[in-house]
Amino acid sequence: MQQIRQKRWFLPLMVMMITVVLALVLQFLVYDLVIAPIAFAWWLLKGFLQVVPELAYWWMLVTMFFLAALRALFRHLNPQSQPKANQVTQQGPVEQFAYQIERIDDGNYFKWSVAHHLGELARSILLQRNGGEVAARRSLQGPEWSPPPVVQAYLEKGLHSSFVQLPRQRFWSRPKKTALDIDLNQVVEYLESQLEYH
């Protein structure tokens, strides 16, 4: 029982001793790197403010208020010069998809998002073709469905993965190639051919 009490006091005692030693050792370093530069900057600012006469501060303040009042008056008299309120326009699905295609080189999220949308389109084509069978919901397979392997891998990756599973791009290295790094024209042409098929 006595050993347990000694162990309880040992850790806090060691932490306290290390804290005291560090405070003593680092006291001059903190003074030189933090306290002295702040005190010097304050001294310079105070000296600058004392050199400028107080009347100059009042003139600057009155001038600022006068200019603000003139600006408000001209805005009120001339409503055409007023900036129009930002109208928030909602984007439809086509605009959102076009925006994602424009940003496809900006990162994994946009690559995956485009692949996911195209995979969903492929899935809906197969569901419509198969009459909504469950098999088409899980994988992209069906009658008369034979895309090139690269296109199939692209669509499957977009449907059954997340953008977080893709290798992260580092600033100092080239991005690694993934199944999502293919020419979109191949995918779009194949999906168009499937839409024309039926």
C-alpha positions as CSV (number, residue, x, y, z in Angstrom):
1,M,0.0,0.0,0.0
2,Q,2.8,2.3,0.8
3,Q,4.5,1.7,-2.6
4,I,1.3,2.7,-4.4
5,R,1.2,6.0,-2.5
6,Q,4.8,6.6,-3.4
7,K,4.1,5.9,-7.1
8,R,1.1,8.3,-7.1
9,W,3.3,11.1,-5.9
10,F,6.3,10.3,-8.1
11,L,4.8,11.3,-11.5
12,P,3.4,14.7,-10.4
13,L,6.6,15.4,-8.6
14,M,8.7,14.7,-11.7
15,V,6.4,16.8,-13.9
16,M,6.7,19.7,-11.4
17,M,10.5,19.4,-11.3
18,I,10.8,19.3,-15.1
19,T,8.5,22.3,-15.4
20,V,10.6,24.3,-13.0
21,V,13.8,23.5,-14.8
22,L,12.4,24.3,-18.2
23,A,11.0,27.6,-16.8
24,L,14.4,28.6,-15.5
25,V,16.3,27.6,-18.6
26,L,13.9,29.1,-21.1
27,Q,13.2,32.3,-19.2
28,F,15.9,34.3,-21.1
29,L,15.0,32.8,-24.4
30,V,11.3,33.8,-24.1
31,Y,12.4,37.3,-23.0
32,D,14.7,37.7,-26.0
33,L,12.4,36.2,-28.6
34,V,9.0,37.4,-27.4
35,I,8.9,40.1,-24.7
36,A,11.7,42.4,-26.0
37,P,10.5,42.6,-29.7
38,I,6.9,43.3,-28.5
39,A,8.1,46.0,-26.1
40,F,10.3,47.6,-28.8
41,A,7.4,47.6,-31.3
42,W,5.2,49.3,-28.7
43,W,7.9,51.9,-28.0
44,L,8.2,52.7,-31.7
45,L,4.5,53.0,-32.2
46,K,4.1,55.2,-29.1
47,G,6.9,57.4,-30.4
48,F,5.3,57.7,-33.8
49,L,1.9,58.6,-32.4
50,Q,3.5,61.3,-30.2
51,V,5.2,63.0,-33.1
52,V,2.0,63.5,-35.1
53,P,0.1,66.4,-33.6
54,E,-3.4,65.7,-32.2
55,L,-5.0,68.1,-34.6
56,A,-3.9,65.9,-37.5
57,Y,-5.8,63.0,-36.1
58,W,-9.0,65.1,-35.8
59,W,-8.6,66.3,-39.4
60,M,-8.2,62.7,-40.7
61,L,-11.3,61.6,-38.7
62,V,-13.4,64.5,-40.0
63,T,-12.3,63.9,-43.6
64,M,-13.1,60.2,-43.4
65,F,-16.6,60.9,-42.1
66,F,-17.1,63.6,-44.8
67,L,-16.1,61.2,-47.6
68,A,-18.3,58.5,-46.2
69,A,-21.3,60.9,-46.1
70,L,-20.6,62.1,-49.6
71,R,-20.5,58.5,-50.9
72,A,-23.8,57.6,-49.2
73,L,-25.4,60.8,-50.6
74,F,-24.3,60.1,-54.2
75,R,-25.5,56.5,-53.9
76,H,-28.9,57.7,-52.6
77,L,-29.2,60.3,-55.4
78,N,-28.0,58.0,-58.2
79,P,-29.6,54.6,-57.8
80,Q,-28.0,53.3,-61.0
81,S,-24.6,53.5,-59.5
82,Q,-25.6,51.2,-56.7
83,P,-24.3,47.7,-57.0
84,K,-27.1,45.2,-57.7
85,A,-27.8,42.6,-55.1
86,N,-26.1,39.3,-56.0
87,Q,-28.8,37.2,-57.4
88,V,-28.3,33.6,-56.5
89,T,-29.1,31.4,-59.4
90,Q,-29.7,27.8,-58.8
91,Q,-27.8,25.5,-61.1
92,G,-29.6,22.6,-62.7
93,P,-28.0,19.2,-62.9
94,V,-26.5,19.8,-66.3
95,E,-24.8,23.0,-65.2
96,Q,-23.5,21.2,-62.0
97,F,-22.2,18.3,-64.1
98,A,-20.5,20.7,-66.6
99,Y,-18.9,22.6,-63.7
100,Q,-17.5,19.3,-62.4
101,I,-16.1,18.4,-65.8
102,E,-14.4,21.8,-66.0
103,R,-12.7,21.1,-62.6
104,I,-11.8,17.5,-63.3
105,D,-8.0,18.3,-63.2
106,D,-8.4,20.0,-59.8
107,G,-8.4,16.9,-57.7
108,N,-9.7,13.4,-57.0
109,Y,-13.1,14.6,-55.8
110,F,-14.1,16.0,-59.2
111,K,-12.7,13.0,-61.1
112,W,-14.7,10.6,-58.9
113,S,-17.8,12.8,-59.0
114,V,-17.9,12.7,-62.8
115,A,-17.2,9.0,-62.9
116,H,-19.9,8.5,-60.3
117,H,-22.5,10.4,-62.4
118,L,-21.6,8.5,-65.6
119,G,-21.7,5.2,-63.6
120,E,-25.2,6.1,-62.4
121,L,-26.2,6.9,-66.0
122,A,-24.8,3.5,-67.1
123,R,-26.7,1.8,-64.3
124,S,-30.0,3.5,-65.3
125,I,-29.5,2.5,-68.9
126,L,-29.1,-1.1,-67.8
127,L,-32.0,-0.9,-65.4
128,Q,-34.2,0.4,-68.1
129,R,-33.0,-2.2,-70.6
130,N,-33.5,-5.1,-68.1
131,G,-36.8,-3.9,-66.8
132,G,-35.4,-2.9,-63.4
133,E,-33.9,-6.3,-62.5
134,V,-31.9,-6.4,-59.3
135,A,-28.7,-7.8,-61.0
136,A,-28.3,-4.6,-62.9
137,R,-28.3,-2.6,-59.6
138,R,-25.2,-4.3,-58.2
139,S,-23.0,-4.5,-61.3
140,L,-22.8,-3.1,-64.7
141,Q,-23.6,-6.2,-66.7
142,G,-26.4,-7.1,-69.0
143,P,-27.3,-8.2,-72.5
144,E,-25.7,-6.2,-75.3
145,W,-23.4,-4.5,-72.7
146,S,-19.8,-4.9,-73.7
147,P,-17.8,-1.7,-73.2
148,P,-14.0,-1.6,-73.6
149,P,-12.3,-2.9,-70.4
150,V,-11.0,0.6,-69.7
151,V,-14.5,2.1,-69.8
152,Q,-16.0,-0.7,-67.7
153,A,-13.3,-0.2,-65.1
154,Y,-14.0,3.5,-65.1
155,L,-17.7,3.2,-64.6
156,E,-17.3,0.5,-61.9
157,K,-14.8,2.6,-60.0
158,G,-17.1,5.5,-60.1
159,L,-20.0,3.5,-58.8
160,H,-18.4,1.3,-56.2
161,S,-15.7,3.4,-54.7
162,S,-15.2,6.8,-53.0
163,F,-12.9,9.6,-53.8
164,V,-11.2,9.1,-50.5
165,Q,-9.9,5.7,-51.7
166,L,-8.0,7.3,-54.5
167,P,-4.3,8.0,-54.0
168,R,-3.7,11.5,-52.6
169,Q,-1.8,13.9,-54.7
170,R,1.2,15.4,-53.0
171,F,2.6,18.8,-53.9
172,W,6.0,17.5,-54.7
173,S,5.1,14.5,-56.7
174,R,3.2,13.7,-59.9
175,P,-0.3,12.4,-59.4
176,K,-0.6,8.6,-59.7
177,K,-2.6,7.2,-62.5
178,T,-5.9,5.6,-61.5
179,A,-8.8,4.0,-63.4
180,L,-10.5,7.4,-63.4
181,D,-7.7,8.9,-65.5
182,I,-9.0,8.1,-69.0
183,D,-10.4,10.1,-71.9
184,L,-14.0,11.0,-71.1
185,N,-14.8,11.0,-74.7
186,Q,-14.5,7.1,-74.8
187,V,-17.0,6.8,-71.9
188,V,-19.4,9.3,-73.4
189,E,-19.3,7.8,-76.8
190,Y,-20.0,4.3,-75.4
191,L,-22.9,5.6,-73.3
192,E,-24.3,7.4,-76.3
193,S,-24.1,4.3,-78.4
194,Q,-26.0,2.4,-75.7
195,L,-28.7,5.1,-75.7
196,E,-29.0,5.0,-79.5
197,Y,-29.2,1.2,-79.3
198,H,-32.6,1.3,-77.7
